[in-house]
Amino acid sequence: MHADLFAALLARDRKGEPEAKHFASFCKIYSVGSIYFAIKDKLYITDCQSMEILEERTFASENSKEFESPFFKRTGEIETGYLGMMKESVKDYDSYYLNLIGR
């Protein structure tokens, strides 16, 4: 499943910081069972409904300090907020997603 489909749902709901409930909703719509998170030097495989970590693997990342919020996608910026106010975005990819999966 491509991340752009998830990004489209977030854009529709004007959410720049996906929560566990957004992943669960997406997974229910598209019948997805697990989600992979590449964070730092690990790949975390999680259950989509509970965000429980099912498996951890070592992962050779580029360790880039730059990332696209809230994750890499080809759909462009996700517009959030109302009339330019209360905009939201993931500020630190690693800490945000580690917190989301309970690490």
N, C-alpha and C positions, 0 to 999 in steps of 0.2 A: 504494500500500500504506500503510495507516495505521500510525503509530508505536505504537498500542496493541497491535498484534499482536506487535511486537518486545518491548514492555514485558511482555506476558504470558509470553513465553519466558524473559525475564530473571527475572521473579517466580518462575516454576516452578523455575529453577535458583538462586534466591536471590542473584543477581548485581546489585549496585548500580553497578558500574563495568564497562560493556561493553567487551570487548576485540575486536580484529579478528576473532578466531576465532568470536565470538558473532555478529557481523554476517555472516560467511561462512556459518555454519550456517543462520541465518535466511534468507539469500538463496537458499541451495540448496533449502530446504524450500518457499519461496514463489516460486521462479523469478524472483528480482529480479536485475537486471543492474547497476544503479548506485544509489548513495545520495547524497543531497544534504545537505550540512552548511552551515548558515547560521552563519557565525562572523564576528563584528565587522561589517565592511563588505563582506564577500565571501561569495559562494555557491560552495562547492567541490563539484564533481560528481566522485565517485570510483567506481572499479570496486569492486564489492562483495566480490570474492574477494581481490584484492590490496591494496585501499585506495589504489591508485595514483590520483593526481589526473588526471582526464581533461580537465577544463575549470575555469576560474575565471571568475566573473562578478562585477561590482559588485553590491552588495546594500544597499538602504536599510533598515537595521534601526532599531529603536526605541532601541538602545543602553541597554537596561534593565540595571541592576546585579543585578537579581534573576532567578533562573532556577529551574526545577524540575529536581532531580537524578533521573536522569542526563540527561533531556531532557523536553520537554513531552509529556505524555500525559494521558489522561482516566481511567486505571485506578487512580489513587491511589498511595500509597507502595509501593515495592518493598521487601518485608521481606528483610533480609539478616542474615548472622551466624547464630550458634547460641546460643539462650538469652540473647539480648541482648548477646552478646559478639562482637567482631570484625566490627562493622558496617562496611559500605563504602558510599561514595557519591562522586559527582563533586563536588569542592569548588569548582573553577573551570572552568566550561563551556568558555570560549575556549581556555585553555591545554591542557586535557585533550584536546579534540577536535583541536586543531592538532597535538599530539603524536601522536595516533592516526593521523592522515593524513600524518604525516611532515613537518610544517612547523615 
